[in-house]
Amino acid sequence: MSDHLQNRRILLIVGGGIAAYKCLELIRRLRERGASVRVVLTAAGAEFVTKLSLGTLSGDKVYTDLFDLTDTAAIGHIELSRDADLLVVAPATADLMAKMAAGLAGDLVTTLLLATDKKVLIAPAMNVRMWTHRATQRNLEQLMADGIHIVGPNEGEMACNEFGYGRMAEPAEILAAIEAHFSELEFEGEQPLKGVHALITSGPTHEPIDPVRYLANRSSGKQGHAIATALARMGADVTLVSGPTNLPDPAGVTLKRVETAREMLVACEAALPADVAICAAAVADWRVDVDATQKIKKEPGASAPSLTLVENPDILATLSKLKTKRPTLVIGFAAETEKVIEHAVAKRLRKGCDWIVANDVSPETGVMGGELNTVHLITAEGQEDWPLLPKQAVAERLARRILAYFDSKKAKA
Ligand code: C5P
């Protein structure tokens, strides 16, 4: 199975910000995945990370200023960007973004960025007020209009003790954005899954207690949405049935928004026939057995109401056991904390699906709430162990595995 990062050449421009230390981890991860990394360090960046650390981890010379390159024996700045498959700026400071937006070229980094014909991905990092400043937002709009890819920034605690948007994306997120760029290239102009209808469930469900309260779970929907995006990019006709999430709508998919498990099942049934169904949603196993049309009141002196739960439909099992219109390939997810394989193998048989993607969510893996996932693909033929990957990369791999399945079916027909 191809890895989008294998043999890719990344030119990493490290700007001056406290987040620069995260680049060390990014370099390590990129190299683990078979990419080569060449680093260009701005003068401000050198205040935060050393040339020695960057050079040791990248295994290459670290470039620092324009005058390094005047020696005819040395690589010229044009070659530096020409030799790369992708330029990544991390951290992209407010100053660097402003220079890029204005097209300045007064030093090595800005010259490289102006002289390149390659895609550029930036990971902004700055104080929240600098990020929300009209000037930075104006520059951001300009950069997006110029075709620059952006990852982050995230919301959170900042080094300056303030809270808000401005934290640089985590290395795993930057890695996923780099990978997404290369996977887009792989299928550019090609639609290998054209004609395949994929039905995907994603996110949590909300089960009402009364008109204002509900039971829910912590699913973000990241994995399901990433699968929808990956399949759509390969040309599949995608119906995404999603519970409530904070995620942007994936491009090129038909999105059906639902709240409850019962609504999710109805939306899935309405979307049939489908060639492949992927149940990535964290469907609530139970709902509250109430039909409260008014908010339950807290009456003085009255005891707390008790809630009776009833079982929700199991969407994966229902789709897997359909007598007519059963999708050719039905895939479920299983989150396990122990005996991962054993439990997932049993779940595959119990639910009647074809494949199970088993996540190891034991606390030591850091998968829960994190960006990475360790999965095992369980099929009738056996098990495949996948490496620790960003959720987006898991989605890409699964999409390619689904493509291989339909290709081999076509070949046999
Ligand atoms: O039984 P468990 O919740 O561990 O199974 C997980 C798999 O079953 C996931 O694929 C999930 O989307 C699906 N599921 C479902 N409907 C339910 C419960 C789980 O589709 N009510």
Boltz pocket constraint, residues with backbone or C-beta under 6 A from the ligand:
constraints:
  - pocket:
      binder: B
      contacts: [[A, 201], [A, 261], [A, 279], [A, 280], [A, 281], [A, 282], [A, 283], [A, 284], [A, 285], [A, 312], [A, 313], [A, 314], [A, 315], [A, 316], [A, 317], [A, 331], [A, 332], [A, 333], [A, 334], [A, 335]]
      max_distance: 6.0
